[in-house]
Amino acid sequence: MIERLTAALDEIGADYRLDTPRSAVVTLPGRRKLTTECGLVLEDHALRVEAFVARRPEENHEAVWAELLRRNGKLYAVAFATDGSDDIHLVGRLPFAAVAADELDRVLGQVLEAADGTFDTILELGFKSSIQQEWRWRLARGESTANLAAFEHLRPED
């Protein structure tokens, strides 16, 4: 079964490594979230898809959860979920018959789009105070603020 999965991953040119005899981890490059690692785990009759998106929000939990629930209805084959620590993941399960290159490409594309497309929103809603604090700290010390560019609107007034 793993051979079928690796053949499909090879066909789509995925950047992956085998993690166990029944699983692979695919590295998906993003723009907002630099990379998303997506685990593909072969079960008896299904392929489980798992990807970490962000850690537990520090604040505004309800707003973060509401945003993710709104987005769930638009996703293909995966959905946002939380683990026991309230960290945010994308999860899904596909029938093993769906392990073909075109379907795998579609699902991995959805994982990337969902993780990358929601990342800044999750950060702004769930970590706004920390982002503002980081702005103040970097500005006070003359540090680079390049990776805060997406949050320019949170920059403190001079």
BELHUTA-V835941 format. One record per residue. RES is the residue in one small letter. PHI is phi in whole degrees, -180 to 180 (* if undefined). NEAR is the number of other ideal C-beta (glycine too) atoms within 8 Angstrom. Layout:
BEGIN
res: [RES,RES]
phi: [PHI,PHI]
near: [NEAR,NEAR]
END
This chain:
BEGIN
res: [m,i,e,r,l,t,a,a,l,d,e,i,g,a,d,y,r,l,d,t,p,r,s,a,v,v,t,l,p,g,r,r,k,l,t,t,e,c,g,l,v,l,e,d,h,a,l,r,v,e,a,f,v,a,r,r,p,e,e,n,h,e,a,v,w,a,e,l,l,r,r,n,g,k,l,y,a,v,a,f,a,t,d,g,s,d,d,i,h,l,v,g,r,l,p,f,a,a,v,a,a,d,e,l,d,r,v,l,g,q,v,l,e,a,a,d,g,t,f,d,t,i,l,e,l,g,f,k,s,s,i,q,q,e,w,r,w,r,l,a,r,g,e,s,t,a,n,l,a,a,f,e,h,l,r,p,e,d]
phi: [*,-63,-63,-65,-65,-66,-64,-67,-64,-63,-62,-92,73,-71,-89,-143,-139,-76,-101,-143,-63,-124,-151,-135,-118,-103,-98,-107,-80,-120,-108,-86,-96,-52,-144,-126,-93,-117,-86,-119,-118,-79,-105,-58,-132,-150,-111,-89,-116,-141,-144,-74,-110,-159,-77,-55,-60,-83,-152,53,-52,-61,-67,-65,-61,-61,-62,-68,-65,-60,-74,-55,-66,-102,-88,-108,72,-135,-147,-72,-151,-120,-99,-62,-98,68,-71,-98,-133,-108,-136,-167,-143,-119,-63,-58,-61,-81,-79,-126,-55,-66,-70,-63,-61,-65,-67,-64,-63,-67,-59,-63,-61,-69,-67,-71,-72,-103,-57,-65,-65,-59,-63,-66,-73,-96,-139,-57,-62,-68,-65,-63,-63,-63,-56,-60,-62,-67,-65,-64,-103,71,-79,-62,-116,-56,-82,-103,-55,-66,-117,-56,-69,-98,-62,-66,-69,-74]
near: [7,10,6,8,14,11,9,12,12,8,7,10,4,9,6,10,5,9,7,5,5,7,11,13,11,13,10,14,7,12,4,8,10,4,8,14,10,14,13,13,9,11,9,3,5,9,14,12,16,10,15,9,14,10,6,8,14,7,8,9,9,6,9,13,9,8,12,12,9,7,11,9,6,4,12,6,9,13,8,14,8,9,7,3,6,9,10,15,12,16,11,10,8,12,7,11,4,10,11,7,9,6,10,16,9,10,15,13,8,12,15,12,8,14,15,12,7,13,13,9,8,16,11,11,12,14,12,11,8,8,13,10,8,9,14,9,9,12,11,6,6,5,7,5,10,5,5,13,7,6,12,7,4,11,10,8,3,2]
END
